[in-house]
Amino acid sequence: MPDAFIWYHADEKLESKLMEWIDEAEEHAGVRGSLLVRKENEQTTFMETYSDVSSATITRIEALAAKNPLFKNLTRRCESFQRVDKL
């Protein structure tokens, strides 16, 4: 199964609320994510990562996010990648 990477630009002051979101996503979607942050060029980018998740789980996470007021004015970009294993 692929890994999911969901990124968005947000105010760095939202970091604690985004950590709460990771807990909420785990509770309702059944998968534990990690939150990463990058601060450069006067812009803060957050990235949620979820390992080994199905398309259905990604859909559940994004449906939960769509209902969460935290993401009302944020554009979430979701990408998934399959790990390449050595032959």
C-alpha positions in Angstrom: 0.0 0.0 0.0 1.2 3.5 -0.6 2.3 6.2 1.8 0.2 9.5 1.8 1.7 13.0 1.9 -0.7 15.8 2.5 0.7 19.3 2.6 -0.6 22.8 2.9 0.6 26.4 3.8 -0.6 27.6 7.2 0.2 30.0 9.9 2.9 28.5 12.2 0.8 29.5 15.2 -1.6 26.6 14.2 1.0 24.0 15.0 -0.5 22.8 18.3 -4.0 22.6 16.7 -2.6 20.6 13.8 -1.1 18.2 16.3 -4.6 17.8 17.8 -5.8 17.2 14.3 -3.3 14.3 13.9 -4.9 12.7 17.0 -8.4 13.3 15.6 -7.5 11.7 12.3 -6.1 8.7 14.2 -9.2 8.3 16.2 -11.6 8.5 13.3 -9.6 7.1 10.4 -7.7 4.4 12.3 -4.2 5.5 11.2 -1.5 7.4 13.0 0.1 10.2 11.0 3.1 12.4 11.6 3.3 16.2 11.2 6.3 17.8 9.6 7.0 21.5 9.2 9.1 23.7 6.9 9.7 27.4 7.4 11.4 29.2 4.6 10.9 32.3 2.5 8.5 33.7 5.0 6.1 30.8 4.5 5.3 27.9 6.7 4.4 24.6 5.1 3.0 21.6 7.1 3.0 18.1 5.8 1.1 15.2 7.2 2.5 11.7 6.4 0.6 8.4 6.7 2.5 5.2 6.1 1.1 2.1 4.3 -2.5 3.4 3.9 -5.2 2.4 1.5 -7.0 4.8 -0.9 -10.1 4.4 1.2 -8.2 5.5 4.3 -6.8 8.6 2.5 -10.4 9.4 1.4 -11.6 9.1 5.0 -8.8 11.4 6.2 -9.7 14.0 3.6 -13.4 13.8 4.3 -12.7 14.4 8.0 -10.5 17.4 7.1 -13.2 18.8 4.9 -15.5 18.9 7.9 -12.9 20.5 10.2 -13.0 24.3 10.5 -9.2 24.3 10.9 -8.9 23.6 7.2 -11.7 25.9 5.9 -9.3 28.5 4.4 -6.4 26.1 3.6 -5.8 24.2 0.4 -4.7 20.7 1.2 -2.7 18.8 -1.5 -2.7 15.1 -1.1 -0.2 12.8 -2.9 0.5 9.1 -2.5 3.6 7.2 -3.4 4.4 3.5 -3.5 7.7 2.5 -1.9 10.2 1.1 -4.4 11.8 -2.2 -3.1 15.0 -3.7 -4.4 14.6 -6.7 -6.6 
